Amino acid sequence: FKEALKIKAFVDEIYGEFLKFDLRNSELRRKSDSIKWNLKKLEDVIFDITLKGKLR
């Protein structure tokens, strides 16, 4: 679980840096969107792990 949190924090940091750039209609914009969706997936996984831990 700790590793998942570390990975999420790292991806969140990368995404934050991407947001500082003007990425309109560029290849980097698509990469930024990909990072955003992967971050959402990580958040969902962490949420699921947390729920499963509380149900036991």
MDTraj code that builds the backbone (N, CA, C; nanometers):
import mdtraj as md
import numpy as np

residues = "PHE LYS GLU ALA LEU LYS ILE LYS ALA PHE VAL ASP GLU ILE TYR GLY GLU PHE LEU LYS PHE ASP LEU ARG ASN SER GLU LEU ARG ARG LYS SER ASP SER ILE LYS TRP ASN LEU LYS LYS LEU GLU ASP VAL ILE PHE ASP ILE THR LEU LYS GLY LYS LEU ARG".split()
xyz = np.array([
    [0.0823, -0.1197, 0.0000],
    [0.0000, 0.0000, 0.0000],
    [0.0867, 0.1261, 0.0000],
    [0.1959, 0.1217, 0.0750],
    [0.2849, 0.2381, 0.0811],
    [0.3466, 0.2678, -0.0553],
    [0.3784, 0.1614, -0.1295],
    [0.4363, 0.1799, -0.2628],
    [0.3363, 0.2478, -0.3563],
    [0.2101, 0.2071, -0.3461],
    [0.1068, 0.2695, -0.4298],
    [0.0958, 0.4187, -0.3987],
    [0.1052, 0.4543, -0.2726],
    [0.0994, 0.5959, -0.2344],
    [0.2203, 0.6729, -0.2866],
    [0.3376, 0.6101, -0.2828],
    [0.4587, 0.6747, -0.3348],
    [0.4474, 0.6977, -0.4853],
    [0.3983, 0.5962, -0.5566],
    [0.3835, 0.6077, -0.7013],
    [0.2828, 0.7168, -0.7355],
    [0.1720, 0.7199, -0.6626],
    [0.0692, 0.8219, -0.6860],
    [0.1255, 0.9616, -0.6627],
    [0.2021, 0.9784, -0.5563],
    [0.2615, 1.1087, -0.5267],
    [0.3585, 1.1505, -0.6372],
    [0.4358, 1.0548, -0.6886],
    [0.5314, 1.0832, -0.7953],
    [0.4589, 1.1249, -0.9238],
    [0.3570, 1.0502, -0.9616],
    [0.2809, 1.0823, -1.0824],
    [0.2096, 1.2163, -1.0655],
    [0.1597, 1.2432, -0.9468],
    [0.0942, 1.3710, -0.9185],
    [0.1928, 1.4862, -0.9351],
    [0.3147, 1.4661, -0.8919],
    [0.4184, 1.5687, -0.9058],
    [0.4511, 1.5934, -1.0532],
    [0.4633, 1.4865, -1.1304],
    [0.4902, 1.5001, -1.2741],
    [0.3764, 1.5761, -1.3419],
    [0.2544, 1.5388, -1.3091],
    [0.1378, 1.6047, -1.3696],
    [0.1354, 1.7534, -1.3327],
    [0.1691, 1.7853, -1.2105],
    [0.1746, 1.9248, -1.1680],
    [0.2744, 2.0053, -1.2492],
    [0.3868, 1.9443, -1.2820],
    [0.4872, 2.0126, -1.3642],
    [0.4359, 2.0325, -1.5070],
    [0.3673, 1.9320, -1.5608],
    [0.3117, 1.9448, -1.6954],
    [0.2109, 2.0588, -1.7032],
    [0.1368, 2.0818, -1.5959],
    [0.0348, 2.1866, -1.5966],
    [0.0946, 2.3270, -1.6057],
    [0.2219, 2.3406, -1.5780],
    [0.2876, 2.4711, -1.5832],
    [0.3151, 2.5173, -1.7264],
    [0.3086, 2.4243, -1.8213],
    [0.3393, 2.4566, -1.9606],
    [0.2124, 2.4905, -2.0386],
    [0.2305, 2.5654, -2.1464],
    [0.1208, 2.5924, -2.2395],
    [0.1211, 2.4788, -2.3417],
    [0.0285, 2.3865, -2.3260],
    [0.0316, 2.2643, -2.4059],
    [-0.0808, 2.2569, -2.5089],
    [-0.1414, 2.3647, -2.5422],
    [-0.2566, 2.3612, -2.6330],
    [-0.2233, 2.2928, -2.7650],
    [-0.3038, 2.1916, -2.7977],
    [-0.2976, 2.1231, -2.9275],
    [-0.1582, 2.0743, -2.9650],
    [-0.0890, 2.0164, -2.8720],
    [0.0438, 1.9634, -2.9022],
    [0.0513, 1.8178, -2.8574],
    [0.1584, 1.7534, -2.8989],
    [0.1810, 1.6144, -2.8574],
    [0.1959, 1.6062, -2.7058],
    [0.2587, 1.7074, -2.6466],
    [0.2731, 1.7081, -2.5007],
    [0.1383, 1.7185, -2.4308],
    [0.0413, 1.7810, -2.4956],
    [-0.0931, 1.7897, -2.4372],
    [-0.1528, 1.6501, -2.4235],
    [-0.1335, 1.5677, -2.5255],
    [-0.1847, 1.4304, -2.5200],
    [-0.1134, 1.3512, -2.4116],
    [0.0143, 1.3746, -2.3956],
    [0.0893, 1.3080, -2.2881],
    [0.0376, 1.3534, -2.1522],
    [0.0109, 1.4819, -2.1401],
    [-0.0419, 1.5359, -2.0150],
    [-0.1776, 1.4745, -1.9822],
    [-0.2622, 1.4605, -2.0829],
    [-0.3927, 1.3972, -2.0618],
    [-0.3768, 1.2523, -2.0185],
    [-0.2808, 1.1846, -2.0774],
    [-0.2538, 1.0454, -2.0411],
    [-0.2098, 1.0350, -1.8952],
    [-0.1250, 1.1261, -1.8530],
    [-0.0807, 1.1280, -1.7132],
    [-0.1999, 1.1524, -1.6212],
    [-0.2875, 1.2436, -1.6611],
    [-0.4047, 1.2752, -1.5794],
    [-0.4925, 1.1512, -1.5612],
    [-0.5176, 1.0775, -1.6679],
    [-0.6027, 0.9588, -1.6580],
    [-0.5349, 0.8479, -1.5787],
    [-0.4040, 0.8333, -1.5939],
    [-0.3319, 0.7333, -1.5148],
    [-0.3322, 0.7701, -1.3668],
    [-0.3252, 0.8977, -1.3373],
    [-0.3336, 0.9432, -1.1984],
    [-0.4702, 0.9079, -1.1402],
    [-0.5740, 0.9258, -1.2195],
    [-0.7091, 0.8902, -1.1752],
    [-0.7190, 0.7402, -1.1473],
    [-0.6577, 0.6585, -1.2316],
    [-0.6582, 0.5134, -1.2099],
    [-0.5864, 0.4778, -1.0799],
    [-0.4739, 0.5432, -1.0543],
    [-0.4005, 0.5191, -0.9299],
    [-0.4845, 0.5570, -0.8087],
    [-0.5536, 0.6688, -0.8169],
    [-0.6401, 0.7106, -0.7061],
    [-0.7508, 0.6084, -0.6823],
    [-0.8059, 0.5535, -0.7903],
    [-0.9100, 0.4510, -0.7770],
    [-0.8559, 0.3243, -0.7115],
    [-0.7355, 0.2834, -0.7494],
    [-0.6738, 0.1644, -0.6902],
    [-0.6505, 0.1854, -0.5410],
    [-0.5980, 0.3005, -0.5046],
    [-0.5724, 0.3302, -0.3634],
    [-0.7034, 0.3326, -0.2854],
    [-0.8067, 0.3884, -0.3440],
    [-0.9379, 0.3907, -0.2795],
    [-0.9894, 0.2484, -0.2575],
    [-0.9777, 0.1637, -0.3601],
    [-1.0224, 0.0244, -0.3479],
    [-0.9448, -0.0505, -0.2402],
    [-0.8141, -0.0309, -0.2363],
    [-0.7313, -0.0971, -0.1347],
    [-0.7733, -0.0510, 0.0044],
    [-0.7974, 0.0778, 0.0183],
    [-0.8392, 0.1327, 0.1472],
    [-0.9730, 0.0740, 0.1906],
    [-1.0679, 0.0655, 0.0982],
    [-1.1989, 0.0089, 0.1307],
    [-1.1884, -0.1376, 0.1709],
    [-1.1106, -0.2137, 0.0966],
    [-1.0958, -0.3563, 0.1269],
    [-1.0317, -0.3763, 0.2631],
    [-0.9389, -0.2892, 0.2983],
    [-0.8746, -0.2981, 0.4289],
    [-0.9704, -0.2683, 0.5427],
    [-1.0648, -0.1799, 0.5195],
    [-1.1606, -0.1430, 0.6240],
    [-1.2728, -0.2449, 0.6374],
    [-1.2967, -0.3229, 0.5324],
    [-1.4042, -0.4216, 0.5364],
    [-1.3637, -0.5489, 0.6097],
    [-1.2374, -0.5704, 0.6272],
    [-1.1899, -0.6925, 0.6930],
    [-1.1977, -0.6828, 0.8407],
])
top = md.Topology()
chain = top.add_chain()
for i, resn in enumerate(residues, 1):
    res = top.add_residue(resn, chain, resSeq=i)
    for name in ("N", "CA", "C"):
        top.add_atom(name, md.element.get_by_symbol(name[0]), res)
traj = md.Trajectory(xyz[None], top)
